[in-house]
C-alpha cells in the first residue's frame, strides 16, 4: 500500500464516522422531540385511559 491510499482510507474513515455521529445526534434529537411532543399533547386529552 502506498502513502496516498493510506491517507485516502484514513480520511474516508474519518468522514464516515463523522457523518455517522451527526446522523446519530439527529436521530436522538428527533426521538426526544417526538417524546416531548407526545407527552405535551397526550396527557391532558385522555388521562384516564392509561390508569
C-alpha positions in Angstrom: 0.0 0.0 0.0 1.3 3.5 -0.9 1.1 6.6 1.3 -1.7 8.1 -0.8 -4.0 5.2 -0.5 -3.4 5.1 3.3 -4.2 8.7 3.6 -7.3 8.3 1.5 -8.5 5.4 3.6 -7.9 7.4 6.8 -9.7 10.4 5.5 -12.6 8.3 4.2 -13.0 6.5 7.6 -12.9 9.8 9.4 -15.6 11.4 7.2 -17.7 8.2 7.5 -17.5 8.2 11.3 -18.2 11.9 11.5 -21.3 11.6 9.3 -22.4 8.6 11.5 -22.1 10.7 14.6 -24.1 13.6 13.1 -26.8 11.2 11.9 -27.0 9.6 15.4 -27.3 13.1 17.0 -30.1 14.0 14.6 -32.0 10.7 15.3 -31.7 11.1 19.1 -32.8 14.8 18.8 -35.8 13.7 16.8 -36.8 11.0 19.2 -36.5 13.4 22.2 -38.7 16.0 20.4 -41.2 13.3 19.5 -41.4 12.1 23.1 -41.8 15.6 24.4 -44.5 16.4 21.8 -46.4 13.2 22.7 -46.2 13.9 26.4 -47.4 17.5 25.9 -50.3 16.6 23.7 -51.3 13.1 25.1 -51.6 13.8 28.8 -54.4 16.5 29.0 -56.6 14.9 26.4 -57.0 11.4 27.9 -55.6 11.0 31.4 -57.9 8.2 32.5 -57.2 5.6 29.7 -53.7 4.7 30.9 -54.6 4.2 34.6 
